[in-house]
Every structure is written in C-alpha cells, then in structure tokens.
Amino acid sequence: MYKFILFLFCSSTIHYSFAQAITGNAIPSVQFADANGRLLPASGAGIQGTPYVFEKFVPGKVIFVNGMESVDSSLNYSFFDHKLYFSKSNGLYLVNQQVKEFVLNSVDKDNNKVTKQFKCLFPTVEDNTPATFYEVLGKGDVFQLLKYTHKRIKETVVYGGAPTKEYVADDLFYIYQTADKKMLPLGSNHSLKALKKALPNYAAQIDAVVNANKLNLKKEEDVIQLLQQLKSLSN
C-alpha cells in the first residue's frame, strides 16, 4: 500500500510502475528477426533508419487499461514488433502490462515540439484487432483520422558489394466513426477518391468543405481539417 501511495504522489517512484511492467530484467539486446529469420538487434546495427517512432527515446506518458498512469523520460514504440519500450540505466525494458494509450514527446530538426498520441481498443478491421495501436492524427465530433504504421526491413542488392538494409514504413489510414464505433479503411493514402469511397453519403459535404477551404487532401493536416468540419447526417 505504501508503494502504491508513493507511485501516485511521488515522481521519484515513477520507474517503479514500469519495473512491474517488464518481462524479467533489463534486455541488453532485444532481438528482431527479418523476413529470412535472421536475428537483428533492436538498436538497428547494420540497418539504416530505426524501427522506432523516434530515433531517440523520448519523454512520454502511458495510460494502462486498469486506469493507472505513468510518465517516463525515456520511452519509444517499435513499429517493427509493435511493442512499447523504455530505457533505464543503460538497459532496455519491455512494457508488458496492457496499455490503452500512450503519448511520446519529441522535437523536430527546427526544435519545434512534436507530440504523437497512440491508442488501441478500436474495433477489429482487416488484419487489425482491438489490441492494435494507431496514431491518432485528428479528432472530430463525428470522425477521427487514424494511422497504422508497420516497419519492415528492406534489403537491396548492390552489384559488386554487400547488400544494404534499411527500415521502411508502410502506412494504412482509417476513419473511426465515433457514433457507430466503426472503422472505415482508406488504404495507403487519404486522397479525395479514397475519402469519398469510405464516406459515400458525405460526398457532397466533402466537396463543399474542400472547395470552401481550398484543401489539399494529400496533406494530413488538411484531411484532419476536413474531418473536423464534417457534420453528422442525422443532425
């Protein structure tokens, strides 16, 4: 009970919650396997790019399904194996308690703040289940724009040299219809055609909002603006 009270009220025990959410001791070298079954370290040795959301581990906040919350100064999420990790004392730890939401905070090359929010417990769609984490790109009263990212290792054969490997990302976009709790697939892009196909009853409203605001739906921020302005047809 004493530890529980400290966890809630004392920042010095933040890591205690994560210590309860790992598999055993620190993982000195988490192993990933490529498509050919070859083991590759999580650090990405010999592979260009990173399997994670950000190149470096960053501050963030985690909300567990039991309602507990924790903040940590060194979090990252792997798009390769879709697991949440944190580092502490030069060790890598796996969070294996059930998480429903987490936020990662970083900065871009111009030192602007970048915040990414990920949530699960959305309905099953295609190959994704309620355990699948999506990046929440935009929230509207009627629709939310979600992005599912998976990173894979691409190997390129170089004539006369050793093959090169790099992490490449594949994105899939979805619209979450909040009232009906439905997931509407957009595919790998969020074009005007894809949006109208997913929301055929909103085609006229989509055209009106796009034209009025001169939106370029190749841009995520413009798609977010569009979905935020769409009104329920039942109103």
C-alpha positions in Angstrom: 0.0 0.0 0.0 2.9 2.3 0.8 4.5 1.8 -2.6 1.1 2.4 -4.2 0.7 5.7 -2.5 4.3 6.7 -3.5 3.5 5.8 -7.1 0.6 8.2 -7.2 2.1 11.1 -5.4 5.9 11.0 -5.7 7.7 11.5 -9.0 10.8 9.7 -7.7 8.9 6.4 -7.9 7.7 6.7 -11.5 10.0 3.9 -12.6 8.5 1.6 -10.0 5.4 1.2 -12.2 7.5 0.3 -15.2 9.5 -2.1 -13.1 6.3 -4.0 -12.6 5.6 -3.9 -16.4 8.6 -5.6 -17.9 9.5 -9.2 -18.7 12.3 -10.0 -16.3 15.4 -7.9 -16.1 16.7 -5.3 -18.5 17.1 -6.7 -22.0 20.7 -6.0 -23.1 19.9 -6.7 -26.8 16.3 -7.1 -27.9 16.3 -9.4 -31.0 14.2 -8.8 -34.1 14.1 -11.3 -37.0 13.9 -10.2 -40.6 11.8 -11.9 -43.3 14.5 -14.6 -43.7 14.6 -15.4 -40.0 17.9 -13.7 -39.3 18.2 -12.0 -35.9 18.7 -8.3 -35.8 19.3 -6.2 -32.7 16.7 -3.5 -31.7 19.4 -0.9 -32.0 19.4 -1.4 -35.7 23.1 -2.4 -36.1 23.9 -2.6 -39.8 20.4 -1.3 -40.7 19.8 2.2 -41.9 17.0 4.0 -40.1 15.2 3.0 -36.9 12.4 0.5 -36.0 11.0 3.1 -33.6 8.8 6.1 -33.8 11.7 8.4 -33.0 15.4 7.9 -33.4 16.0 8.6 -29.7 14.0 7.6 -26.7 11.9 10.5 -25.5 9.7 11.6 -22.6 6.1 10.3 -22.6 3.1 9.3 -20.7 1.4 5.8 -20.5 -2.2 5.0 -19.6 -2.9 1.4 -18.6 -6.2 -0.3 -19.0 -6.6 -0.5 -15.3 -6.6 3.3 -15.1 -3.1 3.7 -13.8 -1.0 6.4 -15.4 2.8 6.9 -15.5 5.2 9.3 -17.1 8.7 8.4 -18.1 11.7 10.3 -19.5 12.8 7.6 -22.0 10.1 5.9 -24.0 9.8 4.7 -27.6 7.4 2.5 -29.6 8.6 0.0 -32.2 6.8 -0.1 -35.5 8.7 -3.3 -36.2 7.3 -5.6 -33.5 4.6 -3.2 -32.2 5.8 -3.1 -28.6 6.4 -0.3 -26.2 9.8 0.1 -24.6 11.6 2.2 -22.1 15.2 2.6 -21.2 16.8 2.9 -17.7 20.4 2.7 -16.5 21.6 1.6 -20.0 19.0 -1.2 -20.1 16.1 -1.7 -22.4 12.8 -2.7 -20.9 9.6 -4.1 -22.4 6.3 -2.8 -21.1 4.1 -5.9 -21.0 1.2 -4.7 -18.9 -1.8 -3.9 -21.0 -1.6 -0.3 -22.3 -4.6 1.5 -23.8 -2.9 4.8 -24.7 0.5 6.5 -24.7 2.0 9.8 -25.8 5.5 10.5 -27.0 7.0 14.0 -26.9 10.0 15.0 -29.1 11.3 17.9 -31.2 11.9 18.2 -34.9 15.0 19.4 -36.7 13.9 23.0 -36.1 13.4 22.3 -32.4 9.6 22.5 -32.7 7.7 20.3 -30.3 6.3 17.1 -31.8 3.7 15.1 -29.9 2.4 11.7 -31.1 -0.6 10.0 -29.4 -1.3 6.3 -29.9 -4.4 4.4 -28.8 -5.8 0.9 -29.1 -9.2 -0.7 -28.3 -10.7 0.3 -31.6 -12.9 -2.2 -33.4 -11.5 -5.1 -35.5 -10.8 -4.1 -39.1 -9.0 -6.0 -41.8 -6.0 -7.7 -40.1 -6.1 -5.4 -37.1 -7.6 -6.2 -33.7 -8.6 -4.1 -30.7 -5.0 -4.7 -29.4 -3.6 -2.8 -32.5 -2.2 0.7 -31.8 -3.0 3.5 -34.1 -1.6 7.0 -34.2 -4.5 9.4 -33.6 -3.9 12.1 -36.2 -7.1 14.2 -35.7 -10.3 14.2 -33.6 -13.6 15.5 -34.8 -17.1 15.2 -33.3 -18.1 12.7 -36.0 -14.8 11.2 -37.4 -11.3 10.6 -36.3 -8.3 10.1 -38.6 -6.1 7.2 -37.6 -2.8 5.8 -39.0 -1.4 2.4 -38.6 2.3 2.1 -39.4 4.4 -1.1 -39.8 8.1 -1.0 -40.4 9.9 -3.8 -42.3 13.4 -4.4 -43.3 14.2 -3.9 -47.0 17.3 -5.4 -48.4 18.9 -4.0 -51.5 21.5 -6.0 -53.5 24.4 -3.8 -54.6 26.3 -5.0 -57.6 29.8 -5.9 -56.5 29.1 -5.0 -52.9 27.4 -6.2 -49.7 23.6 -5.9 -49.6 22.3 -2.8 -47.7 19.4 -3.0 -45.3 17.0 -0.3 -44.2 13.8 0.1 -42.2 10.9 1.2 -44.4 7.5 2.2 -43.2 4.1 1.1 -44.7 1.2 3.3 -43.6 -2.5 2.5 -43.6 -5.1 5.1 -42.9 -8.5 4.6 -41.2 -11.5 6.8 -40.3 -13.1 6.0 -37.0 -16.8 6.8 -37.0 -17.4 7.7 -33.3 -21.2 7.4 -33.1 -21.4 4.0 -34.8 -18.0 2.8 -33.5 -17.0 1.7 -37.0 -13.6 1.6 -38.6 -13.6 2.7 -42.3 -10.4 1.8 -44.3 -8.8 4.4 -46.5 -5.9 2.3 -47.7 -2.4 3.6 -48.1 -3.5 7.1 -49.0 -6.1 9.7 -48.0 -7.0 11.1 -51.4 -10.3 12.6 -52.2 -11.3 9.5 -54.1 -10.4 7.3 -51.0 -12.4 9.5 -48.7 -15.5 9.6 -50.9 -15.3 5.8 -51.2 -15.2 5.4 -47.4 -17.8 8.0 -46.9 -20.2 7.9 -49.9 -23.1 9.5 -48.1 -20.8 12.5 -47.3 -19.6 13.1 -50.8 -21.4 16.4 -51.3 -20.4 17.7 -47.9 -16.8 16.7 -48.6 -16.7 18.6 -51.8 -18.2 21.7 -50.2 -15.7 21.7 -47.3 -12.7 21.0 -49.7 -13.7 23.8 -52.1 -14.6 26.3 -49.4 -11.2 25.9 -47.6 -9.1 25.1 -50.7 -7.9 21.9 -49.0 -5.1 19.7 -50.4 -6.0 16.2 -49.3 -2.5 14.9 -49.9 -1.6 16.7 -46.7 -2.6 15.0 -43.4 -3.4 18.3 -41.8 -5.9 19.2 -44.5 -7.6 15.8 -44.1 -7.8 16.4 -40.4 -9.4 19.8 -41.0 -11.9 18.2 -43.4 -13.0 15.5 -41.0 -13.3 18.0 -38.1 -15.8 20.1 -40.2 -18.0 17.2 -41.4 -21.4 17.2 -39.7 -23.4 14.2 -38.8 -26.1 13.5 -41.4 -28.6 12.8 -38.6 -28.4 16.4 -37.4 
